[in-house]
Amino acid sequence: MSTANRWLTMLVVLLALAAGLGAASTWQTHGDRADAATRQERYGEVLTAADREVTAFVNMRHDRASESVDAVAAGATGDFRDQYVRSAARVIRVLKAHRSTMTGRVVWSGVHAISATDASVIVATSGTVSNIRTSGTAERRDFRFRVSLQRESGRWLTSDIEFVGESR
């Protein structure tokens, strides 16, 4: 075999190796992007579920007490849902007796921890509370919550809401 043929054979082998490495790298990059997209989608689903549940939690009206309680229960699961549903009658009585109205909106939220089946989100709200104690005057209330979520049947549901702070 001549020197030129040896060089040509080596060049073809090197090009084949380079093409193989390029294909493997492309395949890996594609997989990484798909994983990143899945993680990003999961984050979005978790934040949406937490925001929806906390919005229901901070929007309670004495004149729509059952609807307010039902909205929270609809996004809940497990012991949290069971306890909330068991206390619903008492919550409704208190809302009506005190003519309480709480309105609020989520101002920010962030994922604290996340896996394929569980998540924890910190949510901050801004809103108002009025009741007989405030003589019907709306007073500002800003709350912070830690929301625990579980994925069940393709949905993220709240398994706990923990009050972590308030500012007035």
C-alpha positions in Angstrom: 0.0 0.0 0.0 1.4 3.3 -1.0 1.9 6.2 1.4 -0.8 8.2 -0.3 -3.3 5.4 0.2 -2.4 5.0 3.9 -3.0 8.7 4.4 -6.2 8.6 2.5 -7.4 5.5 4.6 -6.4 7.3 7.8 -8.3 10.5 6.7 -11.4 8.4 5.9 -11.2 6.7 9.3 -10.8 10.1 11.1 -13.7 11.6 9.2 -15.9 8.6 10.1 -14.9 9.0 13.7 -15.6 12.7 13.6 -19.0 12.1 12.0 -19.8 9.5 14.7 -18.9 11.8 17.5 -20.9 14.6 15.9 -23.9 12.4 15.7 -23.6 11.3 19.3 -23.1 14.9 20.4 -26.2 16.0 18.5 -28.2 13.1 19.9 -27.1 14.0 23.5 -28.0 17.7 22.9 -31.4 16.8 21.6 -32.0 14.7 24.7 -30.8 17.5 27.0 -33.1 20.0 25.3 -36.1 17.6 25.6 -35.3 17.1 29.3 -35.0 20.9 29.8 -38.3 21.4 28.1 -40.0 18.8 30.3 -38.6 20.5 33.4 -39.7 23.9 32.2 -43.2 22.6 31.5 -43.3 21.0 35.0 -42.2 24.3 36.6 -45.0 26.2 34.7 -47.6 23.6 35.7 -46.6 23.8 39.4 -46.6 27.6 39.5 -50.0 27.8 37.8 -51.5 25.3 40.3 -50.0 27.0 43.3 -51.1 30.4 42.1 -54.6 29.2 41.4 -55.0 27.6 44.8 -53.6 30.5 46.8 -55.8 32.9 44.8 -58.8 30.8 45.8 -57.5 30.8 49.4 -57.1 34.6 49.7 -60.5 35.4 47.9 -63.2 34.6 50.4 -66.5 36.4 50.5 -69.2 36.1 53.2 -71.9 36.5 50.5 -70.4 33.6 48.5 -69.0 31.6 51.3 -69.8 28.1 49.9 -68.3 29.0 46.5 -65.2 30.4 48.1 -64.7 27.2 50.2 -65.4 25.0 47.2 -62.8 26.7 45.1 -60.1 25.9 47.6 -61.3 22.3 48.0 -61.3 21.8 44.2 -57.5 22.2 44.0 -56.7 20.3 47.2 -55.8 16.7 47.9 -55.0 14.3 50.8 -55.2 15.2 54.4 -55.2 18.9 53.6 -58.4 18.5 51.5 -60.0 16.2 54.1 -59.4 18.7 56.9 -60.4 21.7 54.8 -63.7 20.0 53.8 -64.4 18.9 57.4 -63.9 22.5 58.6 -65.9 24.1 55.7 -69.1 24.5 57.7 -67.2 26.4 60.4 -65.4 28.5 57.9 -68.6 29.5 56.2 -70.3 30.3 59.6 -67.3 32.6 60.6 -67.3 34.3 57.2 -71.0 35.1 57.4 -71.0 36.0 61.2 -68.2 38.4 60.7 -69.3 39.6 57.3 -65.7 38.9 56.2 -64.5 39.6 52.7 -60.9 38.9 51.8 -59.6 39.8 48.3 -56.2 39.2 47.0 -53.9 38.4 44.1 -50.6 36.6 43.7 -47.8 39.1 43.2 -45.0 36.6 42.8 -44.3 32.9 43.3 -41.3 30.7 43.0 -40.5 27.0 43.1 -38.7 26.1 46.2 -38.3 22.4 45.4 -39.6 20.1 42.6 -39.6 16.5 41.5 -41.7 14.5 39.1 -44.4 14.0 41.8 -43.9 16.6 44.5 -43.2 20.3 44.7 -43.0 23.2 47.1 -43.7 26.8 46.1 -43.5 30.1 48.0 -46.3 32.5 47.0 -46.7 36.1 48.0 -50.1 37.9 47.8 -51.4 41.4 48.1 -54.9 42.2 49.0 -57.4 43.5 51.5 -59.6 42.2 54.4 -62.8 43.8 55.6 -65.1 42.5 58.3 -67.1 43.8 61.3 -63.9 44.4 63.2 -62.7 46.8 60.5 -66.3 48.3 60.3 -66.4 47.2 56.7 -63.4 49.2 55.7 -60.9 47.3 53.6 -57.5 47.0 55.2 -54.4 46.0 53.3 -53.0 42.5 53.9 -50.0 40.9 52.2 -49.4 37.3 52.9 -46.7 34.7 52.1 -47.4 31.0 51.9 -45.5 27.8 51.4 -47.6 25.5 49.2 -46.9 21.8 49.0 -48.2 20.1 45.8 -48.5 16.5 44.6 -49.1 15.3 41.1 -52.2 13.1 40.9 -53.8 11.8 37.7 -52.0 14.4 35.6 -52.8 17.4 37.9 -50.9 19.2 40.5 -53.0 19.5 43.6 -52.3 21.2 46.9 -51.4 18.9 49.8 -50.7 21.7 52.3 -50.7 25.5 52.6 -48.5 26.9 55.3 -48.7 30.5 56.3 -45.2 31.9 56.5 -45.6 35.7 56.9 -47.8 38.7 56.7 -47.2 42.4 56.4 -49.6 45.3 56.8 
